Amino acid sequence: MAGFSPPPGTADIFPEEARRWRQLENTAAAVFSRYGYGELRTPMFEYTEVFQRGLGDDTEVVQKEMYTFHDRGGRSLTLRPEGTAGVMRALLNTEVMNGVEQRVYYIGSMFRGERPSAGRRREFHQIGVENVGRIAPELDAECIAMLMHFLEELGITGAELRLNTRGVMADRGPAGELLRNYFAAHLDAMCPDCRTRFERNIWRILDCKQPGCRAVVEQVPDYVAAYSAESRAYFERVLAALDSLGVPYLVDRFLVRGLDYYVHTVFEITHSGLGGQNAIAGGGRYELFLPEVSRPAIGVGFAAGMERLLLVQDALKVGVPAPASAAVYLVGLGAAARLANLKLAGELRHRGVAVALEVEEKSFKSQLRSANKSGARWAVIRGEDELNRQVAVIKDLADGTQTEVAAPDLGRRLEELSNGAGQC
């Protein structure tokens, strides 16, 4: 344990930064709701087989990155490394398996045992959506357009959309054989990881970033030509729908994404503001099998890394939301006035007014300095004389004007002022 620091790959999020996280969350809720999505919250851990079966035993996430432990009964549990499998497990209790569409979004922590780096933590946070139950190229395009809309609302410009097709499961045999025959002749020039991928999951070779492997991958034959005519037509309809929606894109034949459940459309959003690790969001259409279910759940969705979104906003110098400040600062001179102010603060807060106040014995000048520093617009001043006369002084901290108000009217008057309903 290194002092009192959080574990490597995790971070504390203090109020100043938390305001920015809240902006991401609020923007997601506002944009996604316009497209008919509602929030779904699932447990932070699931039975391990949900991810093993859902993501595929041969994926690097399952092989290398999951945080797995056992409960007291011996059942294997895993902290969620991604959001889709848990969402699909939850939705199996609805009518999605009968083709009834469900539109949900989620926000929360994910966990992967990766080497921490810029924008990549062991506990990281994602905003994601899932449109489950129906298959249509136009739904894929709408999902992508919604993601681009979300980024636009966040002030993120200059993002690049890349997409590709994975075909369907039946296409993997012919296309995979074409890739196997090609890569077999180049294994000596490839990295150790890709030699392992050649045996376990040949599609992952297309995503390798090692220079030697990239040189081989860039000459790979057109494996999409081995897909069925129906699969190729599906992708053409996705592109046509994106054209209709005015969403620019780049077809990238090397894009496969890292999870086995993807079929048809896969996509990724990158931004140059992040440097080498430039992906900020990605997703696609999927067929996902879960334990004790004989047929796949189908859907399309995406996830955006919240840490990555904040880094891009930093690079673009997107304005940070101003901190919330109290509208009213209560100044009390003497114990009785401080106690009366404490009661008034409770009343005002129940009326929806943000209030700050001094609860210790401080001089009048000291309290006014605190009031000005707080960002409050109005100061309420009470001492023994004001209490005896059942009045209070409201001071406009912007122009220095003061007005005396009867104590019974004080709460209503301050509520009006904080809502912009009048001037002192």
N, C-alpha and C positions, 0 to 999 in steps of 0.2 A: 504494500500500500504506500503510495507516494504522497506523504503528507495528507492534506485534506482535499487534494485535487480529485475531480471525478475520474473514473477509470478511463484508460486510453480509448480513444474513438468515441467518447461521449462528451457532452458539453452542458454546462449550466446556461440557461437562457434567462437573463435578467430583464426587468421591466422595459428598459429602453429598447432592447432588441425584440422583446416579446410583442411590442406594438406592431412591428413589421410582420411577425408571424401571423398575428391576428388579421392584418390586412390581407395576407394571402388567403387565409381561411374565409374571411368575409367575402372577398371577391369571388372565390370558388363557389360559395353558396349562392351568391347573387346570380352569377352567370349560369351555372348548371341548372338552377331552378327554372330559368327561362326555357330550357330545353326539356323540362319535365322530369328532372332527376331529384330524388330525395335522399337524405343522408342515411347511411346504414353504419352502425357501429358493431364491430365484432370483437371477440376476445383477443388479447395480445398474444396468447399462445393457443395452439391447437394440438390434437393428437398428431404425432409425427407422420403417420401414414397419409394424412391429408396432403402434406407437401410432397412426400415421396411419390405417391400415386399421381397427384395433381400436376407437379412440376416435372416429374420424370426422374428415375433413379440415376440416369447418366448425366444429368445437368451438373454444371460446376457448383451451382448453389447447393444442391442436395449433397454432392460429393464432398465439398470442402468448406462450406460457409455457414452451415446452420448451427444455432445454439440449441442443443438438445439435452434434456435431463429427464429424470424419472420421478413420478409422484410416489406417494407412500404405498400405493397398490402395485407399483412396478410398471405402470403404463408409461410409455415413452411420449414425452411432450416436447414441443419445439416452439421457441419464440418465433413469431411470424417473420420470414425473410422477405415476404412480398404480400400484397393485399388480395390478389384475385382468388387464390385457393380458398381462403377463409370466407370470403364473400360468397363464393359459389356453394360452399358447404352450408352456409346459412340459407341461401335461396333455394336449396333443394327442398326445404319445408314449404315452399310456395308452389305455384302452378307453372313454374318456368319449364319443367320437363314436358309439359303439355303444350308448349309453344306460346304461353302467355308472357308477353313482354314485361320485363322489370327494368327500370332505370334507377340506378343508385350511384351515389358517390360516397367516398370514405376519406378520412383524414386521420393520420396517426403515425406512431412510431413503428419502424421495421428494424430487424436486427440481422446483421451478417458479420461473420468473422473475417473481415477483410483487413488488409493493411491500411491504417488511416492515412488519408491524404486530403488535399484541398477539395472540399465539396463531397468527400466520401468518408463517412463515419461508420462505426460499428452499430451504433444506434443512430439511425437516420429517419427522416420523416417524409412521408409521401402524401400527395393529394391524388386520388385516382377515381376513375369512374368505370362502371360496368353497365353495358346494355345487353341484357341477357334474355334468351328465349326465342329470338328470331334471327334469320339469316337473310341479308340483302346487301348488295354492294353499296346502295345509297345510305344505309345505316352506318357503314364503315366511313363513308365520306363525311356524313354529318358529325360523327364522333370526332374525326380529325379537325373539321372546321370549328367545332366547339372548343377544342384544345387551343387552336390558334386565336380564337376569340378571347379565351381566358388570358393568354399571354398578352394580347393587345390591351386588355383592361388593366393589366399589371404594369403597363408602360414598357414592356419588353418588345423592342423593335429589332429587326435584323436577324431574327431566328430563321433557320433553314429547315424545311421539311423534306426528309428523304423517305422514300417508301419502296416496297418491293412486294412480291407475292411468294408465299411458301407453297402454293398449290394446296391440294388436300392430301390426306394420309396415303391414299392410293398412288399419288404421284411420287412419293418419296422413293419407292423401289427403283423405277427406271431412272429418275434424276440422280438418285444416290449412286447407282451403279456407274453412271457416266462420270460422276465426280471421283468415285473410287478408282476407276481405270486411269483417270488423269493424274490424280495425286500419287498413285502407286509408283509412277515413274519419276517422282520428284522428292521422295521421302528423305533422301540423304541431305537435301538442301533445307530441310524444315526443322523447326525447333522441337525439343523433346515433348512439349505439351501437344504439339500438332501430330506428332507420331502416335501419342496416346489417343488423341481425338480421332485419328484415322481408324483405330480399332473400335472406339466406343461411340463416337458421335461425329461423323465426318463433316456434318454441316457447320460445326463450330470452327473448322479450319478457315472458313470464309471470313470470319470475324477477327482472325489473329492480326495483331499489330506489329509483330516482329518483322524487321525489314526483309530478311530472307524469305519468310513466308509470304509477305505481301507481293514480292516479285513473282512468286509462283501463282498466287491467287489471281493476280491481275490478268493472267493469260488463261484463266479457266474457261472451258467451252460453255456455250449457252445452254445451261441445264434447264432453263425455263421452257425451252423448246421441247423438252421431254415431258412436260406436263400435258394433261388432257386439254382438248379444245375448250371444254367447259370451264376449266380453271383459268385458262388464259382470257376467256371472254369475261369472266367475273372481274378480273383485274382491270380490264379495259373499261368496264362499267364504273368501277371506282374512280378511275382517272377522269372519265367523262363527267361524273358527278362533281368532282373537285373543280374541274374547269367551269362547270355551271355555277358553282358557289364562289368562284373567283379566288380560290386558294392556290397559290403557286407551289410547285413541288419539283423534286428531282427524283427520278427513278434510279435506284441504286441496286444493281444486281448482286452486290456482295452483302447486302443487309439481310440478316436472317434472325436476329435477336437470339437471346440465350436460352430460351425455354422451349421444351419439346411440344407444348400444347398448341403452338401457333399454327394456324392454317390460313390460306388466302392472304389477306392484307397484313403486312407488318410495316411499322413506321417508326421514325425517330426524329426528334427535334434537337438540333444542335445550335450552339451559339459561339461565335469566335471570342466573345468576352471571357470565356472560361479557359482559354489556352488549349492544352493537349486533351485533357479530360473534358470534352465539350458538350456531352449529351446532357440535356436538361429534362427531357421527357421522352417516353416511347410507349408503344403498345401494339395492338393489332387484334385480329379476329382469332378465336381459339375454340378448340374442342377439348374440354377438360374432364378427365375421369377422376372420380373420387371413390374412396373405399365403399364397398358394398353396393355400388351403383353400376348397372350393366351397360348403360349407354351414356355418352358424354353430355355434359351441359355445354351449351353453345352460347357464345357472346362475342362482343367486341368492346374494347376498353383501352385505357391508358393509365399510366402513373407518371407524375411529375415530382422530382425531388425538390423538397422545399428549400434545403440548403443551397442547391444549385440555382434555384430561382432568385434567392436573395443575393447570391454572388453576381448574377447577371444584372440585377437591378443596381448593385454597387458599381459595376463596370460601366453601366449606362448613366450613372448618376441620377437615377430615378428618385424623385422627392420622397423623403421619409415622412410618414404621418406625424403631425405635431403632437406632442404629449398633451394628454388631457390635463387641464388645470381647473382648480376650483373657481367657481363663479363668485363665491362670497367668502370673505375671511372675517372671522369673528374675533374682535379685540375686547378682552375683558380686564377691567381694572378692579382687583380685589377678589377674594374668594367667592363671594356671593354672585358677582357678575360672571365669573368663570363657570360656576355651576349653572347659572341661567343660560349661558351660551351653549353649554353642553346639551341642555334640554332643547334649545332652539336648533342646534345642529341636527339632532335626531329628527325633529319635525321637518326641517327643510329637506333632508335626505329622503324622507318618505314622500315628499312632494316632487322628488326628482331633481333637486338642486344639489350640485357638487359643492361641498363646504370644507374649508380648512379652519382651524382655530388653534389658539394658544391655550394650553391646559396648565402651564406652570406660571409662577409669579415672574413676570417680566415687566420692564418699564414700558410706558406708552410709546416712546420713540422706537424701542426695540421691536415692539409688536407691529408698529406701522411699517418698519423696514421689512419685517417678515411678510407682511401683507403685500407689499409692492413686489418682493422677490417671488412670491407664490404665483404671480400671473393672474390673480383674482381681479375682477373688474370693480367690485364693491367691498368696502370694509364696513362692518357694523360695530359701532363703538358704544360700550356701556360700562359705566362705573356706578358707584354708590348713589350719586345724584340721579342718574337716569333710571336706576331701579326704583328709587323712591317716587319719582314722578311717572313711572310706568311708561317710559319712552325709550327710544334708541336713536342714535345718529347713524344715518347711512351716508358714507362718503364715497363719491365717485372717484376712484383712483386714477382715472384717465385725465380728468380736468380739475380735480380737487374740490369740486362743489359738495356741499353737505346739506342734508335734509333731515329734520327731526320727524320721526314716525311714532305713532302710539303703539305700545307693545302689543295690544290685541290684533293690530293690522300688520304686524311685522312679517309674519310668515307669508301671508298672501302677497304683500308688496314685493318681497324679495323673489318670490316665485315668478311674479310678473316681469321683474327686471331681468332675471336670468333667462327668461324666454323671449326677451326683446320686446315686451309688451308696453314699455313706457320708459320715460327718463325721470331721474330724480329732480 
